[in-house]
Amino acid sequence: MERNIVLIGFMGSGKTSVGKKLSMDLKREFIDMDDFIEKREGMSVNEIFDKKGEDYFRNAERELCVRFAEAKSKIIATGGGVIKSDENVENLKKGGVIIYLKSTPKQIAHNLRHDNTRPLLAGGNKEEKIAKLMAEREPIYNKCADIVLDVSNINIEETIEKIKEILHINV
C-alpha cells in the first residue's frame, strides 16, 4: 500500500479538481473532506457554518483526519482551514505526504468568481478577504507541507504532472 497524497491549500486553489483527476490517473480513491462532511451532515458547508457553527465543522474535520491517519493509497483534498489544527496535520502526515497547492489571492479570486458558497468570503471584496485570510494561513500551509507547489500559473494537467514527477510516480 502506498501513502496517501494529501492536498492542502486555500479554498479555490484546485485541491478538489486536481485531486479528482489525480485519483483517476493513479487509480486511487478520492476523498474530498468538505464533500464527505456535507454528505454525512445532509447539508452544505455554508449551512453547517450557519446552523451549527464553525467549531462544529472543525470538529468534524478533526474526526476525519484521525480516520485518515490509518488510511492508505487515498487522494485527499482537505478543507482550506484544516491546517489550523496541529492535531489534524499530525494525523494527515501519519498516513500521507502533504502537498500545498500554493496560489495568489488574484488567482484564487478568479477561480472563485462565480462561487457564492464560501462562508468566509461572503459580502465585501472577495480578493481583499482572500488576501487577508491567506496572509494568516500561508505560514501555516508552508510549515505543514512536505511539498510546496506553486499552481498560480499552471493548469490542472500540469499540476498533476508536477506532483507525479516530485513523488516519482510513473503511470
Secondary structure, 3 states (H helix, E strand, C coil): CCCEEEEECCCCCCHHHHHHHHHHHHCCEEEEHHHHHHHHHCCCHHHHHHHHCHHHHHHHHHHHHHHHCCCCCEEEECCCCHHHCHHHHHHHHHHEEEEEEECCHHHHHHHCCCCCCCHHHCCCCHHHHHHHHHHHHHHHHHHHCCEEEECCCCCHHHHHHHHHHHCCCCC
